[in-house]
Structures are given as C-alpha cells and as structure tokens.
Amino acid sequence: MKLDIILSGVGGQGILSIAAIIAEASLRAGLNIKQAEVHGMSQRGGDVQSHLRISSEEIFSDLIPRSQADVIIALEPMEALRYVPFLSANGWIISNTAPFKNIVNYPPQEHIINELASYKNSILLNVDDLARENGVAKGANMVLLGAASLVLGIDYEQLDQSIRNHFSPKGEEVVRMNLKALELGKDSAVNMAIKEVE
C-alpha cells in the first residue's frame, strides 16, 4: 500500500487534526508514515498544509513530489487549487466548497468550484453548511475527513478509533460530535456518488 496525501486549508480550520487522525489510524494498521507540515501563519489565517505519506514499505522522504499525490484534502477551495500541480493523473480532490475569504481579491467562488469539478476524481461538499445544519458546527474538518474516507483505503473503524483517542481528553461530548461529523461526511459523499451514477 502507498498513499500520498496533501492536506491544505487556512489556520484554525483543523487541517492538522485531520493529519493526526489519519496518521494514527495508519500506525494502528501497521503502516509506515512520514509527515511534513507548514503552519507558521496559522495564527493569522494563513496557509496551512501538510504532506502525509503512508506506505507498507519504507518511506525515504516526507515531501510529496509534483504529480504524485494520491489525494488532496482541502478545507478551503482556493487552497485545493494551489496544490493541484501535486495531484497524480488518477488522484482525488476532496474539498470544501465554502471559501475562507482572507484576501481582498479572492477570485469568484464559482470559477474555483468549476475548476475543481473539472477533475475526473473529485468530491466537493460545503462541509461548513453540512456541519452547521446537523448540529456539529465545530466538526467541519471531520465532515471532510468522512468524505475522504471513501478513497483513503484506510479502514473506517481505524479512523473512528483514532478520533476517539484524539478527542477523548476534551470529553465524551466532543468525541460524540466528531464521530457524528465523520459519519455525516461519509454518508454525504456516498449520496453524492449515487446521484452522479443516476
């Protein structure tokens, strides 16, 4: 097994929590991981990204070369576009469609979404709205992880257990909310795929 993931977003969206949960689930499955992060501007709403490499074989570098990423998971659509040059020919884009407009000349949202939708393997969801409408407003990142779970090749139960471990210091209610958000994202992505087939 080999899985190269780029996670991106802006500070405060929970990208590094997604990375930590995927990494723990992979370790629990007996896989090797390497991770590199950039989050120096996270306190100011700046770019946050992480390279996460997972393999059953030894991994020699923590950075993913251009055109080699199997999955881009993005909590901000323009940040997803930023990393498209790293996507492999058969790679997946899993992205939030809700923009985080932290610059004055943010491009028209529909242009960004249309560009992301032009890639053959993409799951695009407004995870902010989904989380808010289902009473898990602080779990938008877990909604996105749930959607991504369909293509990661990591056992869903491992992700479930990793969420329990990651959030248990914050209390049972926080764990429950994040598990609900994970399930919501998975179900929403499955429903989207069914509609596309129809």
C-alpha positions in Angstrom: 0.0 0.0 0.0 1.1 3.5 -0.8 -0.8 6.7 -0.1 0.4 10.2 -0.6 -1.9 12.9 0.8 -1.7 16.7 0.8 -3.9 18.4 3.3 -4.5 22.1 3.0 -6.5 25.0 4.4 -6.1 28.1 6.5 -5.2 28.5 10.1 -7.9 27.4 12.5 -9.8 25.1 10.2 -8.4 21.9 11.7 -6.2 20.6 9.0 -3.6 19.3 11.4 -6.2 17.4 13.4 -7.2 15.6 10.2 -3.5 14.8 9.6 -3.0 13.5 13.2 -6.1 11.2 12.9 -5.1 9.7 9.6 -1.6 9.2 10.8 -2.7 7.4 14.0 -5.1 5.2 12.0 -2.3 4.3 9.7 0.0 3.4 12.5 -2.7 1.3 14.2 -2.9 -0.6 10.9 0.8 -1.3 11.0 1.8 1.1 8.2 4.7 3.4 8.0 4.2 7.2 7.9 6.2 10.4 7.3 4.7 13.9 7.7 5.8 17.4 6.9 3.9 20.5 7.9 3.9 24.2 7.2 1.8 26.2 9.6 3.8 29.3 10.5 1.0 31.6 9.6 -1.8 29.6 11.1 -2.5 32.2 13.8 -3.2 34.8 11.2 -5.5 32.8 8.9 -2.6 31.9 6.6 -1.9 28.8 4.5 -1.6 25.6 6.5 -0.6 22.5 4.6 0.7 19.0 5.5 2.3 16.3 3.4 1.4 12.9 4.7 3.0 9.8 3.2 1.7 6.4 4.2 3.1 3.1 3.0 3.5 -0.6 3.8 7.1 -0.2 2.6 9.9 2.1 4.0 9.5 5.8 3.2 12.6 7.8 2.4 11.2 11.3 2.1 8.4 13.3 3.9 7.8 15.5 0.9 5.5 14.6 -2.0 6.8 15.4 -5.5 4.7 17.2 -8.0 2.2 15.0 -9.9 2.5 12.3 -7.2 -0.2 13.0 -4.7 -3.0 10.4 -4.5 -5.3 12.7 -2.6 -5.7 16.4 -1.9 -7.9 17.1 1.1 -8.7 20.8 1.4 -10.8 22.7 3.8 -10.7 25.8 1.6 -11.3 25.6 -2.2 -8.6 28.1 -3.3 -6.1 26.2 -1.2 -7.2 23.0 -3.0 -6.3 24.7 -6.4 -3.0 25.8 -5.0 -1.9 22.1 -4.7 -3.4 20.7 -7.9 0.1 20.6 -9.5 0.9 17.9 -7.0 -2.0 15.7 -7.9 -1.3 12.5 -9.8 -3.2 11.6 -13.0 -5.6 9.4 -11.2 -5.6 11.3 -7.9 -8.6 12.6 -5.9 -9.6 16.1 -4.8 -11.7 16.1 -1.7 -12.6 19.7 -0.9 -14.8 22.0 1.0 -16.7 24.4 -1.3 -17.1 27.2 1.3 -14.5 29.9 0.8 -12.5 31.5 3.6 -12.1 34.9 2.1 -9.0 36.3 3.8 -7.8 38.3 0.9 -9.4 41.3 -0.8 -9.1 40.0 -4.4 -10.5 36.5 -3.7 -11.5 35.0 -7.1 -15.2 34.3 -7.9 -16.2 31.2 -6.0 -18.0 29.6 -8.9 -14.8 29.8 -11.0 -12.8 27.9 -8.3 -15.5 25.3 -7.9 -15.9 24.8 -11.6 -12.1 24.3 -11.9 -12.0 21.7 -9.1 -15.1 19.9 -10.6 -13.3 19.6 -13.9 -11.0 16.9 -12.4 -12.4 13.5 -13.0 -11.9 12.3 -9.4 -13.4 14.9 -7.1 -15.7 15.1 -4.1 -16.8 18.7 -3.4 -19.0 19.4 -0.4 -19.9 22.5 1.6 -18.8 20.9 4.8 -19.3 24.2 6.7 -23.0 24.1 6.0 -23.3 20.4 6.5 -21.7 20.6 9.9 -23.8 23.6 11.0 -27.1 22.2 9.7 -26.5 18.9 11.6 -25.5 20.4 15.0 -21.8 19.8 14.7 -20.6 23.2 13.6 -17.1 22.8 15.1 -16.7 19.5 13.2 -16.5 20.6 9.6 -13.0 19.2 9.4 -14.3 15.8 10.5 -17.1 16.0 7.9 -14.4 16.4 5.2 -12.4 13.5 6.6 -15.6 11.4 6.5 -16.0 12.2 2.8 -12.3 11.5 2.2 -12.6 8.1 4.0 -14.2 6.7 0.8 -10.9 7.0 -1.1 -8.2 6.7 1.6 -8.0 2.9 1.7 -7.8 3.1 5.5 -10.3 1.0 7.5 -13.2 3.2 8.7 -13.0 1.6 12.2 -9.4 2.7 12.5 -10.4 6.3 11.7 -13.3 6.0 14.3 -10.9 4.8 17.0 -8.3 7.4 16.2 -11.0 10.1 16.6 -11.9 8.7 20.0 -8.3 8.8 21.0 -7.6 12.2 19.7 -10.6 14.0 21.2 -11.0 11.9 24.4 -9.1 14.5 26.6 -11.8 17.0 25.6 -14.6 14.9 26.9 -17.2 12.4 25.7 -19.5 15.0 24.1 -16.7 16.3 21.9 -15.9 12.7 20.9 -19.5 12.1 20.0 -19.8 15.3 18.0 -16.7 14.5 15.9 -17.8 10.9 15.3 -21.2 12.2 14.1 -19.4 14.6 11.8 -17.2 11.8 10.4 -20.3 9.7 9.6 -22.1 12.7 8.1 -19.3 13.3 5.7 -19.1 9.7 4.7 -22.8 9.5 4.1 -22.9 12.8 2.2 -20.1 11.6 -0.2 -21.8 8.3 -0.8 -25.1 10.0 -1.6 -23.3 12.3 -4.0 -21.7 9.4 -5.8 -25.1 7.6 -6.0 -26.7 10.7 -7.6 -23.9 11.0 -10.1 -24.4 7.4 -11.2 -28.2 8.0 -11.6 
